[in-house]
Amino acid sequence: MAPLTICLLGTTGAGKSCTANTVLGCRSNDLFVVGNGSASVTQNTSSVTGCWCGKGGEVRVVDTPGFLDSGGKDDEHIRNMAQLLMTEVQRVNLFLVVLNGQEPRLNSAVVLALEHLRSLFGHAFLQNVMVCFTRWGYDRVSRLHRKKANDKKAEDVIRGEKAAELNSTLRVALGHEFDFPCVFLDNAVNMSDEDELEILFGDDAGDALKELVEQLQRVWDYMVAAPVFDCQVVQVLRAEREQDVRKLLRHYLSLASEEDGL
């Protein structure tokens, strides 16, 4: 049985490679190299097959170059990624759009990239999309900062409003009528050993681990339940259109030949 496939999309620096390591339960850079700045580390689409969270079901993780690439190669990256999805990856269970949760607004590069993929793959592609907000600190200080910045609202209310704002923007841009499910990850939890967790989270270390497990379980459940998206459908549709054009052309040439014979 083929492994489930999750394809990560997002801007440079949003945390795609770090998220890829998290879903595979890898604390180091052995699987996907993580960058430290705005320069894009992932220059080519790459994939690694492993176990979900290091111990679950088999999954293939596809990491793609970031949109708004520091080298100014967005169009090239999107074309190359789409071609690789059609020819090599072929079947995707989940497209995980990775966003920096600390940014107040949705980056326009993400919207343009999703529009491009939707125009290429059709609206059916959107049924396999989920959004992941990264850099969402589970520690007490981060939660306090979010609460102060959001009129002392509860954590679940803050998350709900951020997801609602995002979905409102994307529904207008992409033309669909449903909300993308959203998860909120603190990849620092996965990257830390027990001693580091105690330093970062103190007595809340257990709660942070539980929160990460729950958020990743939401990703897994959605990926398992979603219909498999066949990226090759684009090639099939293109071939069918070309065949229809050839048939139409032969028909008109036949009519023209008959008229010439009159």
C-alpha positions in Angstrom: 0.0 0.0 0.0 1.4 3.4 -1.0 2.1 5.8 1.8 -0.1 8.9 2.4 1.4 12.0 0.9 1.5 15.5 2.4 2.8 18.4 0.3 4.0 21.5 2.1 3.4 24.9 0.5 4.3 28.4 1.9 6.5 31.4 1.8 10.2 31.4 2.5 10.9 31.5 6.2 7.3 30.3 7.2 8.7 27.1 8.7 7.9 24.5 6.0 11.1 22.4 6.5 10.8 22.6 10.3 7.1 21.5 10.0 8.2 18.6 7.7 10.7 17.5 10.4 7.9 17.7 13.0 5.4 15.6 11.2 8.2 12.9 10.8 9.2 13.2 14.4 12.8 14.4 13.5 14.5 16.8 15.9 17.5 17.5 13.8 18.1 18.8 10.2 18.9 15.3 9.0 15.7 15.0 6.9 14.9 18.6 5.9 17.4 21.5 6.4 15.9 24.4 8.3 17.0 27.9 7.5 17.6 30.8 10.0 16.7 33.8 7.9 14.8 35.2 4.8 17.1 33.3 2.3 15.4 30.2 0.9 17.1 27.0 1.9 14.8 24.6 -0.1 15.7 25.4 -3.7 14.1 22.3 -5.2 11.1 20.2 -4.4 12.2 17.2 -2.4 10.5 14.3 -0.6 11.2 12.0 2.3 9.2 8.9 3.4 9.0 8.1 7.0 6.6 7.4 9.9 4.1 9.9 11.1 5.6 11.6 14.2 8.4 9.0 14.0 6.2 6.1 15.1 2.9 6.2 13.3 1.7 5.3 9.8 3.9 5.6 6.7 3.8 9.0 5.1 5.6 10.7 2.3 6.4 14.4 3.0 7.0 16.7 0.0 8.8 20.0 0.8 8.7 22.7 -1.9 10.7 25.9 -2.4 9.1 28.9 -0.6 7.0 31.5 -2.4 8.3 35.0 -2.3 11.7 33.3 -2.8 14.8 35.4 -1.9 16.1 34.7 -5.4 13.0 36.1 -7.1 12.1 32.8 -8.8 8.5 32.4 -7.7 7.1 31.7 -11.2 9.9 29.2 -12.0 9.4 27.4 -8.7 5.6 27.1 -9.1 6.0 25.8 -12.7 8.7 23.3 -11.6 6.7 22.2 -8.6 3.5 21.7 -10.6 5.4 19.6 -13.1 7.0 17.5 -10.4 3.6 17.0 -8.8 2.2 15.8 -12.1 5.0 13.5 -13.1 6.6 12.2 -10.0 4.5 12.8 -6.9 1.3 12.1 -8.8 -1.1 11.5 -5.8 -1.5 13.9 -2.8 -3.6 13.3 0.2 -3.0 16.8 1.7 -1.7 20.1 0.7 -0.6 21.8 3.9 -0.2 25.6 3.5 2.3 26.7 6.0 2.0 30.3 7.3 4.0 32.3 9.9 1.5 32.7 12.7 3.3 35.8 13.9 2.5 37.8 10.7 -0.6 39.9 11.1 -1.7 39.6 7.4 -1.8 36.9 4.8 1.1 37.2 2.3 0.0 38.0 -1.2 2.6 35.6 -2.6 0.6 32.7 -1.0 -2.6 33.9 -2.5 -1.1 34.2 -6.0 0.5 30.7 -5.7 -2.8 29.1 -4.6 -4.6 30.9 -7.5 -2.0 29.5 -9.9 -2.4 25.9 -8.6 -6.2 26.2 -8.5 -6.2 27.4 -12.2 -3.9 24.4 -13.1 -5.5 21.7 -11.0 -9.1 23.0 -10.8 -11.3 23.7 -7.7 -11.1 20.0 -6.7 -7.5 20.7 -5.5 -8.9 23.0 -2.8 -10.7 20.1 -1.1 -7.3 18.8 0.0 -6.0 22.0 1.4 -5.3 22.6 5.1 -3.6 25.6 6.7 -0.9 25.4 9.4 0.1 28.5 11.4 3.7 28.0 12.7 5.7 30.0 15.3 2.6 29.7 17.5 4.3 29.6 20.9 2.7 27.2 23.4 4.7 28.7 26.3 3.2 30.9 28.9 4.9 34.1 27.8 3.7 33.7 24.1 0.1 33.0 25.3 0.2 36.1 27.5 1.5 38.3 24.6 -1.3 37.0 22.3 -3.9 37.7 25.0 -2.7 41.2 25.6 -2.6 41.9 21.8 -6.1 40.6 21.4 -8.1 42.5 24.1 -7.5 39.7 26.7 -9.5 37.1 24.6 -9.1 33.4 25.3 -6.6 31.4 23.3 -9.3 29.4 21.4 -11.1 32.7 20.5 -7.8 34.2 19.2 -7.2 31.1 17.1 -10.7 31.0 15.8 -10.6 34.7 14.7 -7.3 34.3 13.0 -8.6 31.2 11.1 -11.8 33.1 10.2 -10.0 36.1 8.8 -7.7 33.9 6.7 -10.6 31.9 5.3 -12.6 35.1 4.5 -9.7 36.4 2.4 -9.1 33.1 0.6 -12.7 32.5 -0.2 -12.8 35.8 -2.0 -9.5 35.2 -3.8 -10.1 31.5 -4.8 -13.9 31.4 -5.3 -14.7 28.4 -3.0 -17.5 28.4 -0.4 -16.0 26.5 2.5 -13.4 27.1 5.2 -9.9 25.5 5.2 -9.3 23.7 8.5 -6.4 25.3 10.5 -3.9 24.0 13.0 -1.4 25.9 15.1 2.1 24.5 15.7 5.0 25.3 17.9 7.7 23.4 16.2 10.1 24.3 19.0 8.4 21.6 21.1 9.5 18.9 18.6 13.0 20.3 18.2 13.6 20.3 22.0 14.8 17.4 24.1 13.5 16.9 27.7 16.0 19.3 29.3 15.3 22.0 26.7 11.6 21.6 27.1 11.9 22.2 30.8 13.9 25.3 30.2 11.4 26.6 27.6 8.2 25.6 29.2 8.9 24.9 32.8 5.9 23.2 34.5 3.9 23.6 31.2 6.2 21.2 29.2 3.6 18.4 29.5 0.8 20.6 28.3 3.0 21.8 25.4 3.7 18.3 24.3 0.0 17.4 24.6 -1.0 20.4 22.5 1.5 19.5 19.7 0.2 15.9 19.6 -3.4 17.1 19.4 -2.7 19.5 16.6 -0.7 16.9 14.6 -3.6 14.4 15.1 -5.9 16.9 13.5 -3.6 17.0 10.5 -3.5 13.2 10.3 -7.2 12.8 10.6 -7.9 15.3 7.9 -5.3 13.8 5.6 -6.8 10.3 6.1 -10.3 11.4 5.5 -9.7 13.6 2.4 -10.1 12.1 -1.0 -6.8 11.4 -2.8 -6.0 14.1 -5.3 -4.6 12.9 -8.6 -2.2 15.5 -9.9 -2.0 13.6 -13.2 -5.6 14.7 -14.0 -4.1 17.8 -15.5 -2.1 15.8 -18.1 -5.2 13.7 -18.8 -7.4 16.8 -19.3 -4.7 18.4 -21.5 -4.4 15.3 -23.6 -8.2 15.2 -24.0 -8.4 18.8 -25.0 -5.6 18.3 -27.6 -7.5 15.3 -28.9 -10.7 17.3 -29.2 -8.9 20.1 -31.0 -7.4 17.5 -33.5 -10.8 16.0 -34.1 -12.3 19.4 -34.7 -9.5 20.4 -37.0 -9.9 17.2 -39.0 -13.7 17.8 -39.2 -13.2 21.3 -40.6 -10.5 20.1 -43.0 -12.9 17.4 -44.2 -15.7 20.0 -44.8 -13.3 22.3 -46.6 -12.2 19.4 -48.8 -15.8 18.6 -49.7 -16.5 22.3 -50.5 -13.5 22.4 -52.8 -14.8 19.3 -54.6 -18.2 21.0 -55.4 
